[in-house]
Amino acid sequence: MSQNFDNSLNSDESSVTFRGPANWFSFTVPSSLQLEQTEAFIEIKPVAAATSAVPPSTAFAEDLQSTKKATQADWTLTLYSAWVDAGEPQTRASSFNAASLFPKVISSAGGQPLDLPGVCKTWAGTSREAAAGPWWKKLLAKRSTYEWRLWVVEYCDIIIVASLQSKAGSILNQATVKACAEVLNSILFAEDLAKPPILFRQEVIEIARTHFPLLTTVPVGSFGIEVSGSEVNLSNFYRSYIQSPKRIKEIVLPGLVTIVRLQELSPEQLMPSLDEVVDRVMPMLYPESEGESTMKDFVGIKWVGGLTVMFVLDEDDSYRFVHKSMLEKWDINAEQLQHLAMKNLQLFADDNPLEVSLVGSDNDAQMLVPVNPSPYNSVRLLGEQLHGRLRQVLGAELVVGVPNRDFFVAVSLNHPELIAQIQERVVQDYQAMHHPLTSRLLVISADGVSEYCES
């Protein structure tokens, strides 16, 4: 994820709020800075910078080195956070110190601690660049120095390691150090800390074993469980869980109950005739990347923007995907199934008109979003009738963001200044919302739907 803003460091400038991994904390970043986030690391640097300056050794530093590009920023502030595991020494505060993160230390001293809850240790110092190449080149190399700051914060079960480093041959000015300290001091920890995925999966397994002791529940794949032969990917459960960690049973148990109920169905119920379900077949958008792995046994048709059209049987309070073997029993192909599903979607749309919120005026509409979430909100974008209505309101061409199943946002191309803002928000929602679809933007025009490409 990347944010680009204007290049000033005024204290009264606008700022943007970001969230750390698993919603453990939030913090604000001045709009003069650029933020890039991966699964474990957050990097903040001046807008003009194309890359980061990072500590040159240790496993932590080696991971950071992999994100380097051709040129360095004048400075880079890097945040790393982890759940502290007693069995993994690398997650403890003692694993992070100046000598390990900034080799060839020339000077080091304690620094001003942050104004945060928990335990905070701070260091300030200077190190010399590590020489590269054969040993004889290392002897002759003239190595530059760089300046750094290091903060290690321990709060409840998590640790945050923040390092500020100048590029080689430069120093850190006080304005930079102050601005970065203000970013760190803006950290607000969540009231309830969500467990990391590996511990979350173990807790889900315990819930399943407690409520269904006669069934065998074991971990499977990178982030799934198997309940007596039925595999479940936990990604969507986890996205909901990190929003409200105390509600883990409320989030997980209904899904487990649905799985158990499906296992209790007879073969006739699992493989109903087409006449029994003809009015309950509905289309459903799904990420293409997940469809190729977890959904490979179900019927799907590739669409645009990294999305696949899957098909489900609506069960009122839940739904289940149409298995490829059902097509054989029904003696139809995927295209015929799609035609049937689209017909049902139109009937659903007629009975459930889409209520929207419009930004702008009747003569100058800028943006449109559905008012109420629904499992069938985003999939409505498959229908040409909705295309016509959107184009009538927002103009002949419009950009659409589809971050998750229940929500979409449509923006008029007559207001290009909104598109960059919407793209940023779509990326954030895609990473945080349950049932994520795509972080890409789509274009609706007279030619249909295509992927948006910046000109």
C-alpha positions in Angstrom: 0.0 0.0 0.0 1.4 3.4 -0.9 0.3 6.9 0.0 1.8 10.0 -1.7 1.2 13.6 -0.5 2.6 17.1 -0.8 6.1 17.8 0.5 5.9 19.9 3.6 6.4 19.3 7.3 4.2 22.0 8.8 2.7 21.1 12.2 -0.8 22.3 11.1 -0.9 20.2 7.9 -3.4 17.5 7.4 -2.6 13.9 8.4 -3.8 10.4 7.6 -4.6 7.7 10.1 -3.3 4.2 9.4 -3.6 0.9 11.3 -0.9 -1.6 12.2 -1.1 -5.4 11.7 -4.2 -7.1 13.1 -5.5 -3.6 14.2 -3.1 -3.7 17.2 -2.7 0.0 17.0 -3.4 3.1 14.9 -1.2 6.1 14.2 -1.3 9.3 12.2 1.2 10.4 9.4 1.5 13.9 8.1 0.3 14.4 4.6 3.8 15.4 3.6 5.1 11.9 4.0 4.8 8.6 2.0 3.8 5.3 3.7 4.4 1.8 2.3 3.1 -1.2 4.2 3.7 -4.9 3.9 2.5 -7.7 6.1 5.2 -7.1 8.8 6.8 -3.7 8.0 5.6 -0.1 7.7 8.0 2.4 6.1 7.6 6.1 6.2 9.8 8.5 4.2 9.8 11.8 2.3 7.6 11.8 -0.7 10.5 12.4 -3.1 12.2 9.2 -2.0 12.0 6.1 -4.1 13.3 3.7 -1.6 14.3 3.0 2.0 17.5 3.1 4.1 17.4 0.1 6.4 19.6 -1.6 8.9 22.1 -3.9 7.1 22.1 -7.1 9.1 20.2 -9.7 11.3 17.2 -11.6 10.1 15.0 -8.5 10.8 17.3 -6.3 8.8 17.7 -8.8 6.0 13.9 -8.8 5.5 14.1 -5.0 5.3 16.9 -5.1 2.8 14.7 -7.0 0.4 12.5 -4.0 0.0 15.3 -1.7 -1.2 15.2 -0.1 -4.6 17.7 1.8 -6.7 18.0 5.1 -4.8 17.8 5.9 -1.1 15.6 8.4 0.8 17.3 11.1 2.9 15.9 9.1 5.8 13.4 6.3 6.5 11.3 5.5 9.5 10.6 1.8 9.7 8.1 0.1 12.1 8.0 -3.6 12.8 5.5 -5.2 15.1 5.0 -8.7 16.4 3.2 -10.8 19.0 5.6 -11.7 21.7 6.0 -15.5 21.9 7.9 -17.0 24.8 9.1 -19.8 22.5 10.5 -17.5 19.9 13.4 -15.4 21.2 13.4 -13.2 18.1 10.1 -11.6 19.2 11.5 -10.4 22.6 12.7 -6.9 23.2 16.2 -8.1 24.1 16.6 -9.3 20.4 16.5 -5.7 19.2 19.5 -3.4 20.0 21.8 -1.0 18.3 24.6 -3.6 17.7 22.3 -6.0 15.9 20.3 -3.6 13.9 23.1 -1.1 13.1 26.4 -2.9 12.8 29.7 -1.1 13.0 28.4 1.2 15.7 30.6 4.2 16.2 28.6 5.8 19.0 25.5 5.0 20.9 23.6 6.6 23.8 20.2 6.5 25.4 17.6 8.8 23.8 14.3 10.5 24.7 11.6 7.9 25.4 8.3 8.0 23.7 5.1 9.1 25.5 3.4 5.8 25.2 2.0 3.2 27.6 4.1 0.1 28.3 7.9 0.0 28.4 9.9 2.1 25.9 13.6 2.1 25.4 15.3 4.5 23.1 18.8 4.8 21.6 20.5 7.4 19.3 23.8 6.9 17.5 26.0 6.7 14.5 27.2 3.6 12.5 29.5 3.0 9.6 28.3 1.3 6.4 29.2 -2.4 6.0 31.6 -2.8 3.1 30.6 -5.2 0.3 32.7 -7.3 -2.1 35.9 -9.4 -1.7 37.9 -9.0 1.5 40.6 -7.0 -0.2 38.1 -4.5 -1.4 36.7 -4.2 2.1 40.2 -3.3 3.3 40.5 -0.5 0.8 36.9 0.7 0.8 36.0 4.2 2.2 32.8 3.6 4.1 30.4 6.4 4.9 28.7 6.9 8.2 25.0 7.3 8.9 22.9 8.4 11.9 20.1 6.5 13.4 17.5 6.4 16.2 15.9 3.2 17.7 12.8 2.8 19.7 11.6 -0.5 21.2 8.1 -0.5 22.8 6.7 -3.4 24.8 2.9 -3.2 25.3 0.9 -6.2 26.7 1.6 -9.0 24.3 3.0 -7.1 21.4 6.3 -5.3 20.6 6.9 -2.4 18.2 10.4 -1.7 16.9 10.9 1.6 15.2 14.1 2.6 13.5 15.0 5.9 11.9 18.0 6.0 9.7 19.6 8.6 7.5 21.1 7.7 4.1 24.8 7.0 4.0 26.9 10.1 4.4 24.1 12.1 5.9 22.9 13.1 9.4 19.4 13.4 10.9 18.3 17.0 11.5 16.2 17.8 14.5 13.1 18.6 12.5 13.1 15.1 11.0 13.7 13.4 14.4 10.9 15.5 16.0 8.5 14.7 13.1 9.1 11.0 13.4 8.8 11.1 17.2 5.4 12.8 16.8 4.3 10.0 14.4 5.3 7.4 17.0 3.7 9.3 19.9 0.5 9.3 18.0 0.2 5.5 18.3 -3.0 4.4 20.0 -3.2 0.8 21.1 -6.4 -1.2 20.6 -8.4 -1.8 23.7 -8.4 -5.5 22.9 -5.5 -7.0 21.1 -6.3 -9.6 18.4 -4.1 -12.7 18.4 -1.9 -13.3 15.3 -3.2 -15.8 12.7 -1.4 -18.9 14.1 -2.9 -18.4 17.6 -6.3 -17.5 16.2 -6.4 -20.7 14.2 -5.5 -22.7 17.4 -8.3 -21.0 19.3 -10.8 -21.7 16.5 -9.8 -25.4 16.6 -10.4 -25.4 20.4 -13.8 -23.9 19.9 -14.7 -26.5 17.3 -13.4 -29.4 19.5 -15.4 -28.0 22.5 -18.7 -27.6 20.6 -18.3 -30.7 18.3 -16.3 -33.2 20.3 -17.3 -36.1 18.1 -15.8 -34.4 15.0 -12.1 -34.3 14.2 -10.8 -30.8 13.8 -7.2 -30.3 12.7 -5.2 -27.4 11.0 -4.7 -27.6 7.3 -2.9 -25.5 4.7 -1.4 -22.2 5.4 -4.5 -20.8 7.2 -7.3 -23.2 7.4 -8.9 -26.0 9.4 -10.4 -29.3 8.5 -13.6 -30.5 10.3 -14.1 -34.2 9.6 -13.1 -33.8 6.0 -14.5 -30.4 5.3 -11.9 -27.7 4.7 -12.4 -24.1 5.9 -10.3 -21.1 5.0 -10.1 -18.8 8.0 -9.2 -15.6 6.2 -12.6 -14.0 6.3 -13.2 -15.1 9.9 -9.9 -13.5 10.9 -10.8 -10.2 9.2 -14.0 -10.0 11.2 -12.2 -11.1 14.4 -9.5 -8.4 14.4 -12.3 -5.8 14.3 -13.7 -7.2 17.6 -11.5 -9.8 19.2 -13.8 -10.4 22.2 -16.5 -11.7 19.8 -14.5 -14.6 18.5 -17.2 -17.2 19.3 -19.9 -15.1 17.8 -17.9 -14.8 14.6 -16.6 -18.3 14.2 -19.3 -20.6 15.7 -22.1 -19.8 13.1 -19.7 -20.8 10.3 -18.8 -24.0 12.1 -22.4 -24.8 12.7 -23.1 -24.4 9.0 -20.3 -26.8 8.1 -21.7 -29.4 10.5 -25.2 -29.0 9.2 -24.0 -29.6 5.6 -22.2 -32.8 6.7 -25.6 -34.0 8.1 -27.4 -33.5 4.8 -28.3 -36.5 2.8 -26.8 -37.1 -0.7 -30.2 -35.9 -2.1 -30.0 -32.7 -0.1 -26.3 -32.1 -1.0 -27.0 -32.7 -4.7 -30.6 -31.4 -5.2 -32.2 -31.4 -8.6 -32.2 -28.2 -10.6 -36.0 -27.9 -10.2 -35.6 -27.7 -6.4 -33.1 -24.8 -6.5 -33.7 -23.1 -9.8 -34.9 -19.9 -8.2 -32.1 -19.9 -5.5 -29.1 -19.9 -7.9 -27.3 -16.6 -7.6 -24.0 -15.1 -8.8 -21.3 -14.1 -6.4 -18.1 -12.2 -7.0 -14.9 -13.8 -5.6 -11.2 -13.0 -5.8 -9.6 -14.9 -8.7 -6.5 -15.7 -6.7 -8.5 -17.5 -4.0 -10.8 -19.1 -6.6 -7.9 -20.9 -8.2 -7.0 -22.6 -5.0 -9.7 -22.9 -2.4 -12.5 -22.8 -4.9 -11.1 -25.0 -7.7 -13.9 -27.6 -7.3 -16.7 -25.1 -7.8 -18.1 -23.5 -10.9 -16.5 -20.1 -11.7 -16.1 -17.8 -14.7 -13.3 -15.3 -14.9 -14.4 -11.6 -15.0 -12.2 -8.5 -14.8 -10.0 -6.8 -12.3 -8.8 -10.1 -10.8 -12.4 -11.2 -10.1 -14.2 -14.5 -10.8 -18.0 -14.9 -11.0 -18.9 -17.9 -8.7 -22.4 -19.3 -8.2 -24.2 -20.0 -5.0 -27.3 -21.6 -3.7 -29.0 -19.1 -1.4 -30.1 -20.7 1.9 -31.6 -17.5 3.4 -29.2 -17.3 6.4 -26.2 -18.7 4.5 -25.2 -19.8 1.0 -23.1 -22.6 -0.5 -21.2 -22.7 -3.7 -22.3 -24.7 -6.7 -20.0 -27.7 -7.1 -18.9 -28.7 -10.6 -20.5 -32.1 -10.1 -23.9 -30.4 -9.8 -23.7 -29.3 -13.4 -23.4 -32.9 -14.5 -26.5 -33.8 -12.6 -28.4 -30.8 -13.9 -27.1 -31.4 -17.5 -26.2 -27.8 -18.1 -22.9 -25.9 -18.7 -21.4 -22.9 -16.9 -22.8 -20.4 -19.4 -26.3 -21.7 -18.9 -25.8 -21.6 -15.1 -24.7 -18.0 -15.5 -27.7 -17.1 -17.5 -30.0 -18.6 -14.8 -28.1 -16.8 -12.0 -28.3 -13.4 -13.8 -32.0 -13.8 -14.3 -32.4 -14.5 -10.5 -30.1 -11.5 -9.7 -32.4 -9.2 -11.8 -35.5 -10.5 -9.9 -33.7 -9.9 -6.6 -32.8 -6.4 -7.7 -36.4 -5.7 -8.7 -37.6 -6.8 -5.3 -34.7 -5.1 -3.5 -34.0 -1.7 -5.1 -30.5 -0.4 -4.4 -30.6 2.5 -1.9 -27.7 4.8 -2.5 -26.0 7.8 -1.0 -25.0 10.4 -3.6 -22.2 13.0 -3.1 -22.6 16.1 -5.2 -25.7 17.7 -6.7 -28.2 16.4 -9.3 -26.4 18.5 -11.9 -22.9 17.5 -10.8 -22.9 14.1 -9.2 -19.5 13.0 -8.0 -19.7 9.7 -6.1 -22.2 7.1 -5.2 -22.2 4.3 -2.6 -24.9 1.8 -1.4 -26.5 2.8 1.9 -26.9 -0.7 3.3 -24.4 -3.6 3.1 -25.6 -6.8 1.4 -24.0 -10.0 0.1 -25.4 -9.1 -3.3 -24.3 -5.5 -3.5 -21.1 -5.8 -5.5 -22.4 -8.6 -7.8 -25.1 -6.2 -9.0 -22.3 -4.6 -11.1 -22.7 -7.6 -13.4 -26.0 -6.3 -14.6 -26.3 -4.0 -17.6 -29.4 -2.4 -16.1 -27.3 -1.0 -13.2 -24.6 0.1 -15.6 -27.2 2.3 -17.4 -28.5 3.8 -14.1 -25.0 4.6 -12.9 -24.0 6.2 -16.2 -27.1 8.2 -16.2 -26.2 9.6 -12.7 -22.4 9.8 -12.9 -21.7 10.3 -16.6 -20.9 8.2 -19.6 -17.8 6.7 -18.0 -17.2 6.1 -14.3 -14.7 4.3 -12.1 -15.8 1.7 -9.6 -14.0 0.3 -6.5 -15.1 -3.1 -5.2 -13.1 -3.7 -2.0 -15.4 -6.3 -0.6 -18.6 -8.4 -1.3 -21.0 -6.1 0.5 -19.9 -2.7 -0.7 -18.8 -0.7 -3.8 -18.1 2.9 -4.6 -18.7 4.6 -8.0 -16.9 7.8 -9.0 -17.5 10.1 -12.0 -14.6 10.5 -14.4 -15.6 14.1 -14.5 -14.0 14.4 -11.1 -10.5 12.8 -11.5 -9.3 14.4 -8.3 -11.5 12.0 -6.4 -10.1 8.9 -8.1 -6.7 8.9 -6.3 -8.5 9.3 -3.0 -10.9 6.5 -3.7 -8.1 4.2 -4.8 -6.3 4.8 -1.4 -9.5 4.0 0.5 -10.3 1.0 -1.6 -6.8 -0.5 -0.9 -7.3 0.1 2.9 -10.8 -1.4 2.9 -9.7 -4.4 0.8 -7.0 -5.1 3.4 -9.3 -4.7 6.4 -12.8 -5.8 5.4 -14.2 -9.3 5.5 -15.0 -11.0 2.2 -12.4 -8.9 0.3 -12.7 -8.8 -3.5 -10.1 -6.6 -5.2 -7.9 -3.5 -4.6 -8.1 -2.7 -8.4 -10.4 -0.1 -9.9 -12.9 -0.9 -12.7 -14.4 1.3 -15.4 -18.0 1.2 -16.5 -18.7 2.6 -20.0 -20.8 2.0 -23.0 -18.5 -0.9 -23.9 -19.2 -2.7 -20.5 -16.8 -3.2 -17.6 -13.0 -3.2 -17.9 -10.0 -2.6 -15.5 -9.1 1.0 -14.8 -5.6 2.1 -15.9 -4.2 5.5 -15.0 -3.4 7.6 -18.0 
